[in-house]
Amino acid sequence: MNSIWRHFTGLIWLAVIVAAAWLAFGALTALSLFSLVSLWLIVYHTCKLYALDQWLRHINPSSATVPDGAGVWAEIFVRLARFVRRYDKECLNLNTSLDRLQRATSAMPEGIVILGETGQIEWCNLAAEQHLGLNLKMDAGQHITRMVRQAQFVAFLNSGDFNKPLIIKQLRSQDILLSLQLVPYGDREKLLISRDITRFEKIEIMRRDFIANVSHELRTPLTVIGGFLETLLDENRISGKMEKNALELMAHQATRMQRLVEDLLTLSRLENTQNTLCEESVDVVKLLRGLHQEARSLSAGRHVVTLNIFSEAMVLGNEDELRSAFGNLVSNAVRYTPEGGKISLNWALEKGRGLFYVQDTGIGIESEHIPRLTERFYRVDRSRSRETGGTGLGLAIVKHVLNRHQASLEIASELGVGSAFKIKFPVSRMLSVAPDTAASPVEASESRS
């Protein structure tokens, strides 16, 4: 404000001098004086503007000498010089932070690739170069799919679904497994994170092989023990009550161990990457009718079991695996529903997707347990699970079967009210889809046996 006032003060003095010259020497002399002073001011300010322009055009203004000036120009040049110094200091701090961040990410065992909004490579660390065969100096600006030429990765990138990581084999060495995770951030940019999971995969294979081998070896002795116990009980060779109760308990536990071994072997088969899915057209309606009869037999008249068919649609998948998944949900509903409760088996279409769900009026599940229900051997109530004969592997089997069929499991439950277990199949798995007739069931049967 002071500099502006000083500038206007100079103009006022100029006006006073011109007026005095007008009075003393006449208008022509005053006009000439005013013109000369104005011309000098124009030349002066033009020179200062040129000097400012040349300074700003410098590649690094801070390294060039600040132009000299007087009055307002001196203050402008001082402020600009101060701004440039502050700007240079901030740039230095940012470059230092960026350099520190790049050194930190370069030292990480995980590969980091920064992708632009169109998928071009902007930066990557050393681990990413080793994992994906990149070279930052040569590949910067290239689209990531030109460097990682795997159909799985291209489909994963184009799908837009980055909730789960992609597992692929390294192009240069098929023995190395990589886990790729895409994390969107900023303005349509992405962070590609690669991890070498070869060691963990080998440990997982060893674990699966150990469980499969032990389970297979246990199957034969358990079958022999169970057979002899059944023979002893059937022939009534044991007269004492205590001895008979002991044999019945042994037979019950042997049967339970056999079910556990069978479930472990089933899980091992489902987890085996070499066990490809044998797909066929599965008649879900026929499958559910059989499960309905099994549920009635298992219930033995203690529940009202209902079968509702709202669609004749079929599913592309493996019938044995789907029967195992559906059967686990149905048997759980029978086990955990008190006598007199209601259980319904339902098959319908929902926006073109297949929907199978089992609904019951059972004991229900508290909300904090629901996310962990598909974990192996996880039980909400261990004592109740033992009483009902559960192995703790049923829902884990369901999860693996659904993963192999690209299906999802949704669980809704309220303690003391009941539960609903829903299996949703993608549209790509649906065959011979009939119009959705949810309002008028094709078949509805109710039985209390």
C-alpha positions as CSV (number, residue, x, y, z in Angstrom):
1,M,0.0,0.0,0.0
2,N,2.9,2.4,0.8
3,S,4.6,1.7,-2.5
4,I,1.4,2.5,-4.4
5,W,0.9,5.7,-2.4
6,R,4.5,6.7,-3.2
7,H,3.9,6.0,-6.9
8,F,0.8,8.2,-6.9
9,T,2.7,10.9,-5.0
10,G,5.2,11.0,-7.9
11,L,2.4,11.5,-10.4
12,I,0.9,14.3,-8.3
13,W,4.3,16.1,-8.2
14,L,4.5,15.7,-11.9
15,A,1.1,17.2,-12.3
16,V,2.1,20.1,-10.1
17,I,5.3,20.8,-12.0
18,V,3.4,20.7,-15.4
19,A,0.8,23.1,-14.1
20,A,3.5,25.5,-12.8
21,A,5.3,25.3,-16.2
22,W,1.9,26.0,-17.9
23,L,1.5,29.2,-15.8
24,A,5.1,30.4,-16.1
25,F,6.0,29.5,-19.7
26,G,2.7,28.7,-21.5
27,A,0.8,25.6,-22.5
28,L,3.2,24.5,-25.3
29,T,6.1,24.3,-22.9
30,A,4.0,22.4,-20.3
31,L,2.8,20.0,-22.9
32,S,6.3,19.3,-24.1
33,L,7.6,18.7,-20.6
34,F,4.7,16.3,-19.9
35,S,5.3,14.4,-23.2
36,L,9.1,14.0,-22.4
37,V,8.4,12.8,-18.9
38,S,5.7,10.4,-20.1
39,L,8.0,9.0,-22.9
40,W,10.8,8.5,-20.3
41,L,8.3,6.6,-18.0
42,I,7.1,4.4,-20.9
43,V,10.7,3.5,-21.9
44,Y,11.6,2.9,-18.3
45,H,8.7,0.5,-17.6
46,T,9.1,-1.2,-20.9
47,C,12.8,-1.9,-20.1
48,K,11.8,-3.3,-16.7
49,L,9.0,-5.5,-18.2
50,Y,11.6,-6.8,-20.7
51,A,14.1,-7.6,-17.9
52,L,11.3,-9.4,-15.9
53,D,10.3,-11.4,-19.0
54,Q,13.9,-12.4,-19.7
55,W,14.3,-13.4,-16.0
56,L,11.2,-15.5,-16.0
57,R,12.2,-17.2,-19.3
58,H,15.3,-18.4,-17.7
59,I,15.4,-22.2,-17.2
60,N,16.1,-21.8,-13.5
61,P,15.0,-18.3,-12.4
62,S,16.6,-18.7,-9.0
63,S,20.1,-19.2,-10.6
64,A,19.8,-15.9,-12.6
65,T,20.5,-12.5,-11.1
66,V,17.3,-10.6,-10.1
67,P,16.9,-7.5,-12.3
68,D,17.6,-4.1,-10.7
69,G,14.9,-1.6,-10.2
70,A,13.7,1.4,-8.3
71,G,10.5,2.2,-6.7
72,V,7.6,-0.2,-7.3
73,W,9.8,-2.4,-9.6
74,A,12.3,-2.9,-6.8
75,E,9.6,-4.1,-4.5
76,I,8.2,-6.4,-7.2
77,F,11.6,-7.9,-7.9
78,V,12.3,-8.5,-4.2
79,R,8.9,-10.2,-3.7
80,L,9.4,-12.4,-6.8
81,A,12.9,-13.3,-5.7
82,R,11.6,-14.3,-2.3
83,F,8.8,-16.4,-3.9
84,V,11.3,-18.2,-6.1
85,R,13.5,-19.0,-3.2
86,R,10.6,-20.4,-1.2
87,Y,9.4,-22.3,-4.3
88,D,12.9,-23.8,-4.7
89,K,13.0,-24.8,-1.1
90,E,9.7,-26.6,-1.3
91,C,10.8,-28.3,-4.5
92,L,13.9,-29.5,-2.8
93,N,11.9,-30.8,0.1
94,L,9.5,-32.6,-2.2
95,N,12.3,-34.1,-4.2
96,T,14.0,-35.3,-1.0
97,S,10.7,-36.8,0.2
98,L,10.1,-38.4,-3.2
99,D,13.6,-39.8,-3.3
100,R,13.2,-41.2,0.2
101,L,9.9,-42.8,-0.8
102,Q,11.4,-44.3,-3.9
103,R,14.3,-45.7,-2.0
104,A,11.9,-47.2,0.6
105,T,9.7,-48.8,-2.1
106,S,12.7,-50.1,-3.9
107,A,13.8,-51.9,-0.8
108,M,10.4,-53.6,-0.4
109,P,10.1,-57.3,-1.3
110,E,6.8,-56.6,-3.0
111,G,6.8,-55.2,-6.5
112,I,5.2,-51.8,-7.0
113,V,4.1,-50.4,-10.3
114,I,2.4,-47.0,-10.7
115,L,-0.1,-47.0,-13.6
116,G,-1.6,-44.0,-15.2
117,E,-5.3,-43.6,-16.0
118,T,-4.9,-45.4,-19.3
119,G,-2.8,-48.2,-17.8
120,Q,0.6,-46.8,-18.9
121,I,3.7,-47.5,-16.7
122,E,4.8,-44.4,-14.8
123,W,7.2,-45.9,-12.3
124,C,8.1,-49.2,-10.8
125,N,10.6,-50.5,-8.2
126,L,13.3,-53.2,-8.6
127,A,11.2,-56.0,-7.3
128,A,8.5,-55.3,-9.9
129,E,11.1,-55.3,-12.7
130,Q,12.2,-58.8,-11.5
131,H,8.7,-60.1,-11.0
132,L,7.2,-58.8,-14.3
133,G,10.2,-58.5,-16.5
134,L,10.0,-54.7,-16.7
135,N,12.7,-52.1,-17.3
136,L,11.7,-48.7,-16.1
137,K,14.1,-46.8,-18.4
138,M,12.9,-48.5,-21.5
139,D,9.2,-49.3,-20.5
140,A,8.1,-46.1,-18.9
141,G,5.1,-44.8,-20.8
142,Q,4.3,-48.2,-22.2
143,H,0.9,-49.9,-21.5
144,I,1.3,-52.6,-18.9
145,T,-0.4,-55.3,-21.0
146,R,2.4,-54.9,-23.6
147,M,4.9,-55.9,-21.0
148,V,2.8,-58.5,-19.1
149,R,1.4,-60.5,-22.0
150,Q,-0.8,-63.0,-20.2
151,A,-4.5,-63.5,-21.1
152,Q,-5.4,-63.9,-17.4
153,F,-3.8,-60.6,-16.5
154,V,-5.4,-58.7,-19.4
155,A,-8.8,-60.1,-18.5
156,F,-8.2,-59.2,-14.8
157,L,-7.3,-55.6,-15.8
158,N,-10.3,-55.2,-18.0
159,S,-12.7,-56.7,-15.6
160,G,-12.5,-53.8,-13.1
161,D,-13.1,-56.2,-10.2
162,F,-9.9,-55.9,-8.1
163,N,-11.3,-57.3,-4.8
164,K,-9.3,-60.5,-5.1
165,P,-5.7,-60.9,-6.2
166,L,-4.8,-62.7,-9.4
167,I,-2.5,-65.7,-9.1
168,I,-0.3,-66.2,-12.2
169,K,3.0,-67.9,-13.1
170,Q,6.0,-65.8,-14.0
171,L,6.7,-65.7,-17.7
172,R,10.4,-66.3,-17.4
173,S,10.1,-69.1,-14.8
174,Q,7.0,-71.2,-14.6
175,D,8.1,-72.4,-11.2
176,I,7.5,-68.9,-9.6
177,L,4.0,-68.0,-8.6
178,L,3.0,-64.3,-8.4
179,S,0.1,-62.7,-6.6
180,L,-1.0,-59.5,-8.4
181,Q,-3.3,-56.9,-6.6
182,L,-4.6,-53.7,-8.3
183,V,-5.4,-50.8,-6.0
184,P,-7.2,-47.9,-7.7
185,Y,-6.3,-44.5,-6.3
186,G,-6.3,-40.8,-7.2
187,D,-7.9,-39.8,-10.5
188,R,-8.3,-43.2,-12.3
189,E,-4.8,-44.2,-11.4
190,K,-3.8,-47.6,-10.2
191,L,-1.2,-49.2,-8.0
192,L,-0.1,-52.7,-9.1
193,I,1.4,-54.8,-6.3
194,S,3.1,-58.1,-7.1
195,R,4.2,-60.7,-4.5
196,D,6.2,-63.8,-4.9
197,I,4.1,-66.5,-3.2
198,T,6.0,-69.5,-4.4
199,R,7.2,-70.4,-0.9
200,F,3.7,-70.1,0.6
201,E,2.2,-72.1,-2.2
202,K,4.7,-74.9,-1.6
203,I,3.9,-74.9,2.1
204,E,0.2,-75.0,1.3
205,I,0.7,-77.9,-1.1
206,M,2.7,-79.8,1.6
207,R,-0.2,-79.1,4.1
208,R,-2.8,-80.3,1.6
209,D,-0.8,-83.4,0.8
210,F,-0.2,-84.2,4.4
211,I,-3.9,-83.9,5.3
212,A,-4.9,-85.9,2.2
213,N,-2.3,-88.7,3.0
214,V,-3.2,-88.9,6.7
215,S,-6.9,-88.9,6.0
216,H,-6.5,-91.6,3.4
217,E,-4.4,-93.7,5.7
218,L,-7.0,-93.3,8.5
219,R,-9.9,-94.3,6.3
220,T,-9.1,-98.0,6.3
221,P,-8.4,-98.6,10.0
222,L,-11.5,-96.5,10.9
223,T,-13.6,-98.6,8.5
224,V,-12.3,-101.8,10.1
225,I,-12.9,-100.6,13.7
226,G,-16.4,-99.3,12.8
227,G,-17.3,-102.6,11.1
228,F,-16.2,-104.7,14.1
229,L,-18.0,-102.4,16.5
230,E,-21.2,-102.7,14.5
231,T,-20.9,-106.5,14.4
232,L,-20.4,-106.7,18.1
233,L,-23.5,-104.5,18.7
234,D,-25.7,-106.3,16.2
235,E,-24.9,-109.8,17.5
236,N,-25.5,-108.8,21.1
237,R,-22.3,-110.5,22.3
238,I,-21.9,-108.0,25.0
239,S,-24.2,-108.7,28.0
240,G,-23.2,-106.0,30.4
241,K,-24.9,-102.6,30.2
242,M,-21.7,-100.7,30.8
243,E,-19.8,-102.6,28.2
244,K,-22.7,-102.1,25.7
245,N,-22.8,-98.3,26.4
246,A,-19.0,-98.2,25.9
247,L,-19.3,-100.0,22.5
248,E,-22.1,-97.7,21.4
249,L,-20.0,-94.6,22.3
250,M,-17.0,-96.1,20.5
251,A,-19.2,-96.8,17.4
252,H,-20.6,-93.3,17.5
253,Q,-17.1,-91.7,17.7
254,A,-15.8,-94.0,15.0
255,T,-18.6,-92.9,12.7
256,R,-17.9,-89.3,13.5
257,M,-14.2,-89.7,12.7
258,Q,-15.1,-91.4,9.4
259,R,-17.3,-88.4,8.5
260,L,-14.4,-86.1,9.4
261,V,-11.9,-88.1,7.3
262,E,-14.4,-88.1,4.3
263,D,-14.8,-84.3,4.6
264,L,-11.0,-83.8,4.8
265,L,-10.6,-85.9,1.7
266,T,-13.3,-83.9,-0.1
267,L,-11.6,-80.6,0.8
268,S,-8.3,-81.9,-0.4
269,R,-9.8,-82.8,-3.8
270,L,-11.5,-79.4,-4.1
271,E,-8.2,-77.6,-3.2
272,N,-6.1,-79.6,-5.7
273,T,-5.3,-77.3,-8.6
274,Q,-4.9,-80.3,-10.9
275,N,-8.4,-81.4,-10.1
276,T,-10.2,-79.6,-13.0
277,L,-13.9,-79.0,-12.8
278,C,-15.8,-81.5,-14.9
279,E,-18.8,-79.5,-16.1
280,E,-22.2,-80.7,-17.3
281,S,-25.8,-79.6,-17.4
282,V,-27.1,-80.0,-13.8
283,D,-30.8,-80.4,-13.4
284,V,-31.2,-78.4,-10.2
285,V,-34.9,-79.3,-9.8
286,K,-34.2,-83.0,-9.9
287,L,-31.3,-82.5,-7.5
288,L,-33.4,-80.6,-5.0
289,R,-36.2,-83.2,-5.1
290,G,-33.7,-85.8,-4.0
291,L,-32.3,-83.5,-1.2
292,H,-35.8,-82.8,-0.1
293,Q,-36.4,-86.5,0.5
294,E,-33.1,-86.8,2.3
295,A,-34.0,-83.8,4.5
296,R,-37.3,-85.5,5.4
297,S,-35.5,-88.7,6.3
298,L,-33.0,-86.8,8.4
299,S,-35.7,-84.8,10.1
300,A,-37.7,-88.0,11.0
301,G,-40.9,-86.0,11.4
302,R,-39.5,-83.3,13.7
303,H,-39.8,-80.4,11.2
304,V,-42.0,-79.0,8.4
305,V,-39.8,-79.4,5.3
306,T,-40.9,-77.4,2.2
307,L,-39.6,-77.5,-1.3
308,N,-40.4,-74.5,-3.5
309,I,-39.4,-74.5,-7.2
310,F,-39.8,-71.1,-8.9
311,S,-37.8,-71.9,-12.1
312,E,-36.8,-74.8,-14.2
313,A,-33.4,-73.3,-15.0
314,M,-30.4,-75.6,-15.1
315,V,-26.8,-74.8,-14.1
316,L,-23.5,-75.5,-15.8
317,G,-21.4,-77.3,-13.2
318,N,-20.4,-80.5,-11.5
319,E,-23.5,-82.3,-10.1
320,D,-21.6,-84.2,-7.3
321,E,-20.0,-81.0,-6.0
322,L,-23.2,-79.1,-6.1
323,R,-25.1,-81.9,-4.4
324,S,-22.4,-81.8,-1.6
325,A,-22.7,-78.0,-1.2
326,F,-26.5,-78.0,-1.3
327,G,-26.7,-81.0,1.0
328,N,-24.4,-79.4,3.6
329,L,-26.7,-76.4,3.9
330,V,-29.8,-78.6,4.1
331,S,-28.4,-81.0,6.7
332,N,-27.2,-78.0,8.8
333,A,-30.7,-76.5,8.7
334,V,-32.1,-79.8,10.0
335,R,-29.5,-80.2,12.7
336,Y,-29.8,-76.7,14.1
337,T,-33.6,-76.2,13.9
338,P,-35.5,-77.2,17.0
339,E,-38.4,-79.7,16.8
340,G,-41.5,-78.2,15.3
341,G,-39.5,-75.7,13.2
342,K,-39.9,-74.9,9.5
343,I,-37.3,-75.5,6.8
344,S,-37.7,-74.4,3.2
345,L,-35.6,-75.4,0.1
346,N,-35.9,-72.8,-2.7
347,W,-34.8,-72.5,-6.3
348,A,-35.5,-69.4,-8.3
349,L,-34.1,-66.8,-10.7
350,E,-33.0,-63.3,-9.6
351,K,-32.1,-60.9,-12.4
352,G,-31.0,-63.8,-14.6
353,R,-28.9,-65.3,-11.8
354,G,-29.6,-68.7,-10.2
355,L,-30.6,-68.5,-6.6
356,F,-30.7,-71.5,-4.2
357,Y,-31.5,-70.8,-0.6
358,V,-32.3,-72.7,2.5
359,Q,-34.4,-70.9,5.1
360,D,-35.1,-72.1,8.6
361,T,-36.6,-71.1,11.9
362,G,-33.7,-72.5,13.8
363,I,-31.5,-71.2,16.7
364,G,-29.9,-68.5,14.6
365,I,-26.4,-67.2,14.6
366,E,-25.0,-64.0,16.2
367,S,-23.7,-61.5,13.7
368,E,-20.1,-61.5,14.9
369,H,-19.8,-65.2,14.0
370,I,-21.1,-65.0,10.4
371,P,-17.9,-63.8,8.7
372,R,-16.0,-66.8,10.0
373,L,-18.6,-69.5,9.4
374,T,-16.8,-70.8,6.3
375,E,-13.5,-71.3,8.1
376,R,-12.3,-74.8,8.8
377,F,-13.4,-76.2,12.1
378,Y,-14.9,-73.0,13.2
379,R,-17.9,-73.6,15.4
380,V,-20.2,-71.1,17.1
381,D,-21.0,-73.6,19.8
382,R,-18.6,-76.5,20.0
383,S,-20.7,-78.6,22.4
384,R,-23.8,-78.3,20.2
385,S,-21.8,-79.1,17.1
386,R,-20.6,-82.3,18.7
387,E,-24.1,-83.3,19.8
388,T,-25.4,-82.8,16.2
389,G,-22.5,-84.7,14.7
390,G,-21.0,-81.8,12.7
391,T,-17.4,-81.9,11.6
392,G,-16.8,-78.2,11.3
393,L,-15.9,-78.6,7.6
394,G,-19.3,-78.4,5.9
395,L,-19.4,-74.7,5.1
396,A,-15.7,-74.8,4.2
397,I,-16.6,-77.4,1.6
398,V,-19.5,-75.2,0.4
399,K,-17.2,-72.2,0.0
400,H,-14.7,-74.2,-2.1
401,V,-17.4,-75.7,-4.3
402,L,-18.9,-72.2,-4.9
403,N,-15.5,-70.8,-5.8
404,R,-15.0,-73.4,-8.4
405,H,-18.4,-72.4,-9.9
406,Q,-17.9,-68.7,-9.6
407,A,-20.9,-68.6,-7.2
408,S,-21.3,-66.7,-4.0
409,L,-22.6,-67.4,-0.5
410,E,-24.7,-64.9,1.5
411,I,-25.7,-65.6,5.1
412,A,-28.4,-63.8,7.0
413,S,-29.3,-64.9,10.5
414,E,-30.9,-63.6,13.6
415,L,-30.4,-65.2,17.0
416,G,-33.5,-67.1,18.1
417,V,-35.4,-66.3,14.8
418,G,-33.6,-68.4,12.1
419,S,-31.2,-68.3,9.2
420,A,-31.1,-68.0,5.5
421,F,-28.2,-69.4,3.4
422,K,-28.3,-68.2,-0.2
423,I,-26.2,-69.4,-3.1
424,K,-26.1,-67.2,-6.1
425,F,-24.8,-68.4,-9.5
426,P,-23.6,-66.0,-12.2
427,V,-25.6,-65.6,-15.4
428,S,-22.8,-67.3,-17.4
429,R,-23.6,-70.5,-15.5
430,M,-27.3,-70.6,-16.2
431,L,-28.7,-72.9,-18.9
432,S,-32.2,-73.3,-20.4
433,V,-33.3,-70.3,-18.4
434,A,-37.1,-70.2,-18.1
435,P,-38.9,-66.9,-17.5
436,D,-38.8,-65.8,-13.9
437,T,-42.1,-67.1,-12.4
438,A,-41.4,-66.2,-8.8
439,A,-45.0,-65.0,-8.3
440,S,-46.5,-68.4,-9.2
441,P,-44.3,-71.4,-8.2
442,V,-43.9,-74.2,-10.6
443,E,-43.9,-76.6,-7.7
444,A,-44.4,-76.2,-4.0
445,S,-44.6,-79.2,-1.7
446,E,-44.8,-79.3,2.1
447,S,-44.2,-82.4,4.1
448,R,-44.1,-83.3,7.8
449,S,-42.9,-86.8,7.9
